[in-house]
């Protein structure tokens, strides 16, 4: 995998390494001959002097080592339907306990969760939430899975993997909502712990990644291929459509053809609508017709399961049998209104098998009202449902 040129490290010598809360030994780094320490987590390969932080802001040099400064500290917790991630073929209707930390290793100008992913106020993250406490909270709330979301779990991989281990020990599954921007070695370790992932394929040109994300496309394609072909992690893909940036017929056709050719027609693809935010407030919101057009293009390229999101579109939220076309799972926004699968994953009309992870019946999530990320952490010494706090954005990637 080709690496991006390493940017100048961000931060100063006043560091989280001097504080106890949230600091944890980091994996994937090595020392350089010039005395700097290089982070090997992602293609940025930030090279750091003492006290400096990487572009993600949460991985820091402390002495002759790297540390993660947000271990056990969260920007909020929320019980969601799994469809909000979005995952439509991973135990539909089940509940997921969602949480994130702060920071990101991409700099997307259109970020829909920018107040979390771009936060530099790490000290104000909630009180410590241990992996074991999160696992117990999943049991208490009836969540079948835990999701690392709101910001990218790649940058807090050590914490996410420990949470995954604790959750697996009590029968709870683990979900990553991520941009997939990471190097091969951490990719192997990280996805070995994940049961499902929704990976952002933000666009399908190097120019888009360079100009709007200061990243590269190829590492993301490598992640998608690796997860689908070399792990047991269930994969779905999301592309946020930005008017004039990544929504041309040609680009959508190329993207859909790549998914069909390199991953296969059974990988679900979600096209979601953009809302003006962060540094792209001068671009209009994505019209419903655009996401519907993208869905038609992807279906025409042979993909079986293509969905629309952030818009109210009944057809775009429905899972159809790719063999006979029958409506199998009908959704109203994120809630299931009809569930017709038989024998776990079979179409009742023609018997064709539907790709994904299913149970005999849909999950029990019926909606708890408007769920919001908590302003507090889970539960350092006891488990309890998190108090509701503010939601980053009604359009935020959940």
C-alpha positions, 0 to 999 in steps of 0.5 A: 500500500502506498503511504501518504506523505507524512504531515507535520505533527500537530500539537505542542509539548503540553500533552495528555501523556502527563495526565493519567485519565485516558492515556494508554500504551499505543500499538503500531509505531516505531522509532526513527534514526533522527529521534522522532517516533513514527505512528504506523496506524494509518497512511499518514505515518505522522512523525512526532517529536516529544509531546506532539500529537498526530493529525488525529490529535489523540495519538501522542508521543510520550517519551520514546513511545506512542500513547492513545489519549482517549482510552476509556473516555467517550463523547456519548452513548446511545441505544440505536436500531442497528439500521442507523449505522447503517447496517441493513443485513446484520441482525435487522431490528436489533439494538446497538449501543453506540459510542465514540471518542474524539478526533479523526485521521481524515479532515473531511470538509463535509464532516457530518459529525464535525463537532466530535470528530474535529474536537480538540477538547479531549479533556472534556470527554466524559468520565472513564468507561471501561470495556467491562462496564460497556459490556455490562451496559449492553446486557442491561440495555438489551443491545445485541452489539456495540458500535464504535461510531460518531468518530472513527474507531481506527484512531482509538483502535486499542480501546475498541479492541478491548471493548470488543473482547469484553463484549464477546466474553458476554455474547455481545457483537462488535461493529465498526463504523469507519472510513477504513483509512489504515495500514495493513498490519493494524487492519488485520488486528482490528478487524479480527475483533469486529463482527460487522463494519460499515465502511465509508467509500467517500468518493471514487476518485483520488482527487476527491480524497485529496481535495476534500479529505486530505487522504487517498482512495486506494487504502480504503479500497484495500480495506474493503477488499481485505474485510470482505475477502479475508475476514469473517466481518460482515461488510456494508458500504456507505457513500455520502453524496455531495452535489457536484463533488461525487454524484456524477453518473460516471463516478457512481457507475465506476464505484458500483462496477468496482464493488460488483467486480471486486467485492461481489453483488451481495455487499450492501451499498448505502447512498446517503444525502449530504447536509451542509455542514462544517466547511462545506456550508455553501453546498446545497443539500442532496436532493432526494432524486440524486440518491434515488438516481444513484440507487438505480445506477448501482442496481443497473450495475448488478448490485443486489442490495442498494439503499438510500439514507438520510431521506424518506424513501420507502423503496430505498429502505426496503430489502428485496429478493434479488431473485424474484424481487419480493419485498422482504424487509420493509422499513420506515426510516430506521424502523422495520414495518414488515419482516418476511424472511423465513428459515433465517434468511430465505425469501418466502416466495422463491426460497432464495437466500439473502446475504447477511447475518439474520435470526429467525425473527427480527430484532426487538427494537421498536423505538424509544423516542428520539435517542441521543448520545449521552453527555456522560460516559458509561459508568466507570464503577457501575452500569446504568443507562446513560443520561440523554445529552445533545445529538451532534446533528440530525444528519450525522452519520450514526 
